[in-house]
Amino acid sequence: MVKKRLLFVLVLVFAVAAFLSFAPVIKDASAYEIRWGTAPAGGVWQALGTAMLDDVLKANPNVKGSTLPLGGAANVVAINEGKINTSFSFSTMAAEAWDGKEFFEKYGKLRNIRGLAVLFPEPTQFAVWADSGITEVKQLKGKRITPGPKGSAIAPVTRYVLEAYGISLEDVKTRYMSFREAGQQMIDGHIDAILYGAMAYPAPPIIAVSSKRQIRLLPLSEDAIATVVKKHKGLDPYTLAPGSYRGVDYPVKGIVAYVVTLCSKDMPDDVAYSIAKSIADNFDLYTRVTKAIALGKRGDMGKEIGIPMHPGALRYYKEMGWIK
């Protein structure tokens, strides 16, 4: 009888140990605070970051956390400097930060950042009025445009696209404005185009504009797409299907950047593991926050983006069989 009880206890101990080794609950949770960089008010990232952080906190009741409305480039710099430890950004921006290129050249190579999760693609959406006479990107020269909020991850990709056509931001009347402002400013006739080089689809400002008058989405040429993708890491060709917006009954060729979640290299492995697992567990539910999630896949969360993946997240993706 004693031997049977001892055997039972041993089996129970090993079972509990095995469970804990795979459990997502963060160890020493009370000692860790998640500081999650999102985006300016009105953008998809702000709402999505709040939802994702809430789910992480529910799974780990002793963890504390908050979101900060910074922006794509500011998010990456803030992680590297230790001001935040989690954030959203773009795949292309993360790669540029790692290499110290473009916006990040003045900072040097930012090597304190790590990949946490690839979420969904954000395609090119260049919107003008259908009756504007503008049918090609090259006709935008001299027009009043917004490439997104200043400091956002969208504006640089818009610049890359325009540069592929030989147009600089000085060749257009550039106005950086929030997503909430953009739609109303175009409706009121203060700007001629909303130019989002990479933006969550469907874009709320473009939905607002298309509800008032018929819009046209400008396609990118094959040459422009090839130029941008070759020059900038983290961008791929992409085509929006017909019916993307009211009256847009044609495919729209463009490019796509991937929305990614980054973290600090100093984030404990169990924290990174838990965040990755929480996002995966609730992935489909996030379509309630943004339809853009429907364009992403759980199995692509460990996709290569040009910077190292955090080992905690990497462990989770390997356990799931999503990466080798």
Buried (B, 14 or more C-beta within 10 A) or exposed (E): EEEEEEEEEEEEEEEEEEEEEEBBBBBEBEEBEBBBBBBBEBBBBBBBBBBBBBBBBEBBEEBEBEBBBBBBBBBBBBBBEEBBBBBBBBBBBBBBBBBBEBBBEEBEEBEBBBBBBBBBBBBBBBBBBBEEEBEEBBBBEEBBBBBBBBBBBBBBBBBBBBBBBEBEBEBBEBBBBBBBBBBBBBBEEEBBBBBBBBBBBBBBBBEBBBEEEEBBBBBBBEEBBBBBBEEBBBBBBBBBEEEBBEEBEEBBBBBBBBBBBBBBBEBBBBBBBBBBBBBBEBBEEBBEBBBBBEBBBBBBBBBEBBBBBBEBBBBBBEEBEBBE
